[in-house]
Amino acid sequence: MSETANPESVGMSSQRLERLQHWLDQQVSCGRLAGVSAMVGRRGKIAFYGNAGLAERETGRSFQRDTLVRIFSMTKPVTTVAAMMLYEQGCFQLDDSVSQYLSEFADTPVWIGNTASIDAVEKQQNPITIRQLMNHTSGLTYEFLHANPVDNYYRDQGINFQSTEYTLEEMVQKLAAAPLLCQPGSQWNYSVATDVLGRLIEVWSGASLQAFFKERIFEPLQMLDTGFHVEPHKHQRFSAMYGPAGGRGLADVGQSSNGRSGVRQSATNECSTAKAAPGLDLLEPAADNRFLHAASLYSGGGGLTASIDDYARFCQMLLNGGSLDGNRLLSPITVDYMCTNQLRDNRDLAAMGQPVWSETSYEGIGFGLGFAIVLDPVKAHIITSAGEAHWGGAASTFFWIDKKQELFTILFTQLMPSSTYPLRRELRARVYQAIVEATLEVE
């Protein structure tokens, strides 16, 4: 656990942070969330921690600081850090082709798009590169998107990295036989690319992804509650997962005709007007689920569970430029590079074919290596700093790192899908209004 500071000593207002606690309480009282916690770190110390509600409504167990949650895609930055550690060791170059290390991708076909059938394919114009895996321009996709014949093919063929029936190596081999959604490098599309990166880590290091994470990241950073499953003596700390009443969980992430993901958009502002949300359904209990058992497939794209203090240590390491408590994982130059937009011609995600993801517009948002990067806060319609790095998970977890303001923020809850309510935008507003000593641009 990091050192806690009086908010005023790190340039934040105790009184204004009470608004953040009120917001957490409100999310539970109006029925949006069963339980939630948030943490704000600034200038190397914890300025705020708050929680509200229940980790398991069925038993009345409260959502505490040591509650363990499924962080899903917040696994992706961890995997990308691991890969960049191996990059620093000279194991690969960012523009190496994936097929140089995983030969099964050498002949992966590309779907021609539009209204064509899944059988209408062409050859790759250029091979998938490792950089494209890290910035989601590889042409891969996700089975849950329900947007095109390629992700439908994934569902038909059982290409799902949350599987309990295959190893990571076996699932990657299945994936390589599926057509790409588009030519590598041509579009941004959220995908299983980081799972392929996880397999590459195994090839480069000679260790399982689980073993590499534990030895090279979790133990040095003292992230002792983070892993691919919850150990038996910690089962009582694991949270149940919920969804909006009448929803279908991750299946509701499917793209609508205007490209917007999610459900219940008419309810997004109900808490701000003090109206009740439609309620919650239990999607996955805390007991008797796969995260309580050792994994057979280590998903670098979405397989980890963690506590909020553990993830805070990961965020602080990045904010410090790659080190924490004398343990250096990366060079500060490498961390800065990861937090630099890696999309072609410095485009934002909207220009790369992704106008909206989750509940957020992607105008003014780029993508670095492992997480999104704010290019233009005004264009993105959010108060933050240019260069802020962020990402979230399918169960509405979220984090961001603002190096300019020496700040990180983490939100932990278990509501699927993450697009149900604009939690991330609302959280940002309540964090930044509490800063009273800001680092401002000099004209």
GIFEN-V435616 format. One record per backbone hydrogen bond with DSSP energy under -1.0 kcal/mol. CO is the residue of the C=O (numbers start at 1). NH is the residue of the N-H. Records with the same first field share a line. If there is no record, write none. Layout:
# GIFEN-V435616
CO = NH ; NH
This chain:
# GIFEN-V435616
3 = 46
6 = 9
7 = 10 ; 12
8 = 11
11 = 436 ; 437
13 = 17
16 = 19
17 = 21
18 = 22
19 = 23
20 = 24
21 = 25
22 = 26
23 = 27
24 = 28
25 = 29
26 = 30
27 = 32 ; 33
28 = 31
30 = 277
34 = 54
36 = 52
37 = 412
38 = 50
39 = 410
40 = 47 ; 48
41 = 408
42 = 45
45 = 42
46 = 5
48 = 40
50 = 38
52 = 36
53 = 63
55 = 240
56 = 60 ; 61
61 = 55 ; 56
64 = 67
68 = 239
69 = 306
71 = 74
72 = 75
73 = 76
75 = 79
76 = 80
77 = 81
78 = 82
79 = 83
80 = 84
81 = 85
82 = 86
83 = 87
84 = 88
86 = 91
87 = 90
93 = 96
94 = 131
96 = 130
97 = 100
98 = 101 ; 102
102 = 105
103 = 106
109 = 180
110 = 122
113 = 116
117 = 120
119 = 121
120 = 112
122 = 110
128 = 98
129 = 133
130 = 134
131 = 135
132 = 137
134 = 370
136 = 189
137 = 185
139 = 181
141 = 192
142 = 145
145 = 255
148 = 152
149 = 153
150 = 154
151 = 155
152 = 156
153 = 157
154 = 159
158 = 160
160 = 163
167 = 171
168 = 172
169 = 173
170 = 174
171 = 175
172 = 176
174 = 177
175 = 178
180 = 111
183 = 186
192 = 195 ; 196
193 = 197
194 = 198
195 = 199
196 = 200
197 = 201
198 = 202
199 = 203
200 = 204
201 = 205
202 = 206
208 = 212
209 = 213
210 = 214
211 = 215
212 = 216
213 = 217 ; 218
214 = 219
217 = 221
218 = 223
222 = 224
223 = 226
227 = 305
231 = 234
232 = 235
234 = 237
235 = 238
237 = 68
241 = 283 ; 284
242 = 416
243 = 281
244 = 247
248 = 251
249 = 252
250 = 253
251 = 254
256 = 259
260 = 256
264 = 267
265 = 268
267 = 270
269 = 273
270 = 275
271 = 274
279 = 245
281 = 243
284 = 241
289 = 292
290 = 293
291 = 230
299 = 303
304 = 71
305 = 227
306 = 69
307 = 311
308 = 312
309 = 313
310 = 314
311 = 315
312 = 316
313 = 317
314 = 318
315 = 319
316 = 320
317 = 322
318 = 321
322 = 329 ; 330
324 = 327
327 = 324
331 = 335
332 = 336
333 = 337
334 = 338
335 = 339
337 = 340
338 = 369
343 = 346
344 = 347
349 = 354
350 = 353
352 = 188
355 = 362
357 = 360
360 = 357
362 = 350 ; 365
364 = 375 ; 376
365 = 349
366 = 373
367 = 342
371 = 368
372 = 390
373 = 366
374 = 387
376 = 380
377 = 382
385 = 388
388 = 374
389 = 401
390 = 372
391 = 399
393 = 396
395 = 415
397 = 393
398 = 411
399 = 391
400 = 409
401 = 389
402 = 407
403 = 406
406 = 43
407 = 402
408 = 41
409 = 400
410 = 39
411 = 398
412 = 37
414 = 242
417 = 420
421 = 423
422 = 426
423 = 427
424 = 428
425 = 429
426 = 430
427 = 431
428 = 432
429 = 433
431 = 434
432 = 435
434 = 13
